[in-house]
């Protein structure tokens, strides 16, 4: 895949006017999460890691965003969303049940634990959860479909795009504090924003005039 923002690393803004100290501290904490589980058991953490790899496949040419560790840290620190569906248990209990249910379904349909399945088989089990086909067992009374939508997809995708690696890939500069933005019109960029790679004869002119994409 072509790099849309060649040479761009959002972390180069760390000590520039683009970021203030609270922003630096938040980013530093995200980058320093322990890679070993602190909330989930080791067995469930392995299942979570396998789920993360199917929900957000990552390029092989760079270190991956540690999604399983970020989700586990959210649970360990009890970082809440501010609301909860009535049909859902607390997020920690929801993840415990949901991951156990995926492992349970994998064993039922393929006689192997979820983490040991091939990619297509893992996707099949995840689709069964997404459709609400899975019920009872480890899930208890928790709706499989709601768990998939509200916990699996929401938590994993949110943590991917909250990480500086993803910011660099999409040319995002991180929180604009205290610098802010000046060229806020459509299809324009400020000089300190990432320059997108273009194809075609008008590429140079677009960059020189501060246009984006």
N, C-alpha and C positions, 0 to 999 in steps of 0.2 A: 504494500500500500504506500502511495506517495505521501511524503511528509508535507502536510499543508502549511506548516510553519517551521521551515528548516532553520535549525540553529537556535530556536527559541526555547528558553528555560525560564519559567516564571520565578524560580527561586533566585534568579539573578537580581530580582527586585527587593530581596530581603533587606538590604541596607540602603535602600534608596527612598526618596520622598513618597514613593507609591504606597508604602506600608508603614503603619505606625507600630508602636511596641505591642499593644494588645493583639494586633493582627499577627505579628511575628510569633507571639507566644502560642496563639491558637494553632498556627501552622506547625510550629515545632512539636507541639503535643501530638498532632496527627501523625507526624513522621516518626515519632519515638514510641509508638505503641508496641508493647511486648508481642512477640510472635507466638508465644506459647499461650494456651487457654488459661484463663483465670476464673471464668464463670462456668463454661460448659465442661463436661468430662472430655477426656482425650478422645474417646470413641465418637462422641457427638461432634466434636470439633473437626474430626476427619471428614465426617459426612457434610458438615457445613462448608468446608473448603471445597469439596467436590461439587456441591450445589453452586457455590460462587463461580466456579470455573465454567459451569454451563449457562448461568444467567448472564455473566459478563465475560466472555472469552477475551483473553488479553494477548497482545503481541508477544512473540517469542524473543524479540530482539532487545528487550529491556526488562529490568526487574519488575515483577508484577506488583500492582497495588495490593497490599495484604488485606484483602476484603474480609476474610474469616476473622482475622485478628481485630479488625475495626469493629465488626459486629459484636464479637465477644467482649471487647472493651466497653461498648455501649451498654451491654447487659451488666457487666461487672461494676461499672460506675453508676448504674441505674439512671442513665440519661433517658428521660421520658419524652414522648411526643407531645404531651399536653392534652391528649384525649385518648380514649380507648373505646372500641366498639363493644357494646354490651355482651355480644356473643363470644368475645375473645377474653381469655385470661390475661393476666399481666404478661408483658413482653417476654420476660425470662422463662416463665412457664410455657408460653406459647412456642417459643423456639425449642425448648426441650421436647415438648410433645410433637411438634411438627417434624423435627429431624428424626426422632425415633420412629415416627410414622413412615417417613420416606425409607428408612432402613427396613422397616417391617414389610412395606409393599415390595421393595426390591427382593427380599427373601421369598415373599409369596409368589411373585411372578417369574423370578429368574434364579432363585435358590442361591443368591449371593447378596452380600451387603451392598448398599448403594455405592459406596466409594470404590468397590471392586468391579462395578459394571462398566461396559463400554459406553461411549458418549451417547449413542443412539438409544441404548437401553435406559440410561439415566434420563434422557429427554422424555422417554415414554412414561417413566414413573412420575416425573414432574408434570407432564400433561395430565395424568390421571388426578394429580392433586389440584391442578389449575381448574379442571372441569368439575371438581367436587365429587369425583368418583370415589375417592378414598373416604372412609368413614369408620368410626368406632376404633377399637383397638387402642393403640398408643395415642390417637387423637382425642379420645374421650368424647366429649360433646362439642369440641371445637370444630367449626366448619372448615374443611380443607381449603375450599375456594377462597374464603376470606383470609385464611392464614397465608396462602400463596400471594394474594394481591397486596395485603396490608403489611405483611412482615417480610416475606421472601423478596419480592420485587422491590418494595419501597426501601427497605434497609440496605440491601446490597447495591442497588443502583445509586441511591443517595450517597453512600460512602465512596463509591467509585468517583463520582463527579465532585466530591468534596475534597479530593486529593490533588495535590499539585501536579502529579504526573498527568492526570486527565486535563488539568488546566493548560498545561503546556501543549498537549495534543490538539486542543481546540482553540489555542491562542488567547485564552482568558488570562487577564492580568491579576486575578484575585480581587479581594475587596478593595474598592477604590477609596481607601481612607489612609491618609488625609488628602491625597492629591485630587481625587475626583476626575471627572472627564469634562473636556471643553467642546470637542467636536461631536455633539450628540445627535446630529442629523443622520438620516438613513444613509448607509453605504459610505460612511466616512470613519476615519480612525485618528486618534491622537498619536503624536510622534513616539510616545513611549509604549504604545500597544504593539502587539505582534504583527509583523508584516506577512501576509499570506502569499504563498507561492502561486503565481499565475502562469497561464499559457496563452500565447497569442501576442500579436504585435503591439497591443495597447498596454501591456503589462507595465512597462517602465513609466509611462505617462500616468497610469492610475496610482502607482506608488508615490511618484513625485507630488501628486496633488492630494495625497492623503486619503484616497478612496480605499475601501475594503471590498474584496470579493467581486 
